[in-house]
């Protein structure tokens, strides 16, 4: 019995000593870590945490998922590629995707609102929304969000933060980049013809705002701009009218590559040399080919058509309970006159855009015969 008590006593002493050593070691480590932290000398900004949506566990559910896309207007080839990029991205998730639903509003705001209302009633798992208006779509976007549906706003701005996540390129920068390049080319003076997108659409509002922020600095630049809705056909009519109304123009500022192609064709038909007019536009492959063909002094800013892939990834990450960045703004790529030889794709359809990740064969098949 005495031996047993002796061994117990020795054991207790050993454990006590180990705990004391462990406590001392922990204190030493803590002090060391504290010194290292103090030595870092950086400014910790908790506000940075706000960019993350960490309220994602409430969305978490098992696959398969029904993913919906609500678009404003599919009438431009950029949108066709945008949707194809999205479908390609969804395919990488295999059987986790039960169904993909796409509804387009044809440029009509009430129709898009009704489309989203219908998707809410169908209880889809996620809705990716390209809002036709930054204000008129707010109530229905917030309704989807409050219904517990993963709500991703993509490629155009909206005047609310009641969504799950948002991704777009910097459209104000888009407008500024081309406008500043053109102002520099013109020495800050002269008549400029402008081609605008769809009235009231967030992308158009932001590009115009960016452009005006530059042109307003140059009182000797006179900008005459008309809406052409990113349509080649409408831009052709508008371009002819602008050329006739302002024959003393010296430069062109365009919010879209398809519209620029129409402007260049209108110049040629009017027996004017496109090379005589510096042209700020977008990375439409057909326009880029024209730049090389006619020797046009030009720049091109891009809207990445792969933005749709970011929307899919965010939606699927949320459905799996992962944190996502709530607000993502990517830069708008800018190309100057010396870049066109590098960025143009002679084997790709004129109707394509240079930021696409899809293979040439797929793009050319999409636009075959057009």
Order of alpha helices (4+ residues) and beta strands (2+ residues): alpha-beta-beta-alpha-beta-alpha-beta-alpha-beta-beta-alpha-beta-alpha-beta-alpha-beta-alpha-beta-alpha-beta-alpha-beta-beta-beta-alpha-alpha
